[in-house]
Amino acid sequence: MDDVALFVDVQNIYYTTRQCFSRHFDYNKFWAAATHGRRVVKATAFAIDRGDDKQRQFQNILRAIGFEVKLKPFIQRHDGSAKGDWDVGIALDMMEYAPLADVVVLASGDGDFDLLVAKIRESTPCPSRSMASRTSLRLIDRGRRQIRAHQGRFTVVKRE
């Protein structure tokens, strides 16, 4: 049985599924597909904390599924812009846990992760899960052997 480490960029997944598919991401189905026949060594959902009740309920659902939920405060700047991303935190956790897993799954369409995926692929099969219409072409190219993304459906393909 393979060991798997899961990492979810919650904000990226939320906006991608909402904007591109007018749907919510089904974390239960994602968990079932990503962990089928595998032992989970790490599962982290990285999210932004705005402090509202509906968000807390969602975070509790993620915990009940099996994710550790890491929160970062939402920061509203004086100029109206907002800050609150987990790119560095996701990268650090992936680098830490990739050596412990046979398979690493990153749920994000953020192209900033293309170099990270390349680095991890050197030692660990890394099936990238993504949505073609919102995924950076660099991330798709980087995960070409592992990813087949079409019409919002996800297929995990292990390195050959």
N, C-alpha and C positions, 0 to 999 in steps of 0.2 A: 504494500500500500504506500502510495506517495504521500509525502508531507507537503502541505500547501500553506502559503502565507498570503493573506488577502489584504489589500489596501484600497480604500475607497475615498476619493475626493468628492465628498458629499455635495458641496456647492456646485462643482462643475457638472456632476451627474444630474442634479436637480434642474439647473437651467438648461442643460442640453435636452433632456427629455421633455421639459415643459415647452421650450421654444420650438424645437424641431418636430416633436411628435404629439404635442398637446396631451401628454400623459404623465403619470407618475411612474417613477422607476420602482419595479417590484423587487425589493431587497430579499424577500423570501425566495423567489425564483432564482435570483442571482446566487444566493447562498447555496441553494440546492444544486445548481449547475456547477458552481466553482468548487464545491466540496465533495461532489459525488465520487465515492470510492477513494476518498483522500482523508487523511488525518490533519486537522487544522492545528498548526503550530503558532500562528498569529493571525488575528483578524482585527484590523483597526479601521474605524470610520472617522475621518478627519472632518470636523464641522466648525461652523462659526456660531457662537452663542450670542443671541440677541436678547435672551432672558424672558421670552414669552412662553406662556403655558403650552400652546400648541407645539412649539418647537421642543419643549421638554418631553412632551408625550412621544413625539417622533424619536427623540434620542433614547427614550426608554424602550421603544419598540426595537431599535437597533441593538440595544443591549440584550433584550430577550432573544433575539435571533442568534446572538453569539458574538457580536462585535464589541470590542473595547471602543468607547467613544471618547475621542480627544477633542477638547473644545478650546477655541481661541476667541477672545472677545472681539466683537464687531466694533470697529473704530470709525466714527464719522468725523471727518476733518472739517475745519472752519470754512474751507472753500467749497464744501458740498461733496467732495469726493469721499470714497470709502476705502477702508483697508481691512483686510482680514483673510489672507490666504495661507495655506498650509504647505506650499511647495517645498520649502526647506525641511519641514518636519516630516513630510511624506518621504522625501529622499533619504533622510537620516535613518528612519525606521526601516525602509526597504533595504538599505545597505547593511543594517544590523541583522535583519532576519533572513535575508536571501541565502546566506550560507547554511542556515538551519532547515531550509525547505528544498524539496525536489522541484516544486512548481511555485512561481510567484505570480500573483494575479493583481494587476493594477486596474482599477475601474476609474478611468479619467480619459478625457479627450484632450487634455492640455499638452500642447506640443513642447512645452518646457521640459517634459520628462523624457524626450527622445534620447538624450545622452545618458541619462540614468538607466533607461531600459537597455541601451547598448552595453553599458558597463556590466549590468547584472547578467545579461545574456551570455557573457563570456564564461560564466561559471554555472548558471542556473537556467533551465528552461523557463521562459517568461511569456506565457500566453497573454497578450494584451487584449483587454476587452474594450471595445470602443464603438462609437456610432459614426459611421462614415460621413454623414453630412455635417458634423461638427468637429471632426477630429482633424488635428493638424496633419498635413501631408507628411511632415517630417516624422511624426510618431507612427503613422501608417507605414511609411517606408522602413523605419527602424524595426518594426515588428512584422515585416512582410511574411516571414516564414511562420509566424504564429497567429496571424490575424486574418480572419475573413469577416468583413463587416458588410452587411447588406440590408437595406430597408429596416434598420432598427433591430435586426435579429443578431444575436451574438453566437459565434462559433469559436470554441477554444481549440486551437491546433497546437500540439506540442512540437518542439523542434525535432527535425528528422535526423 
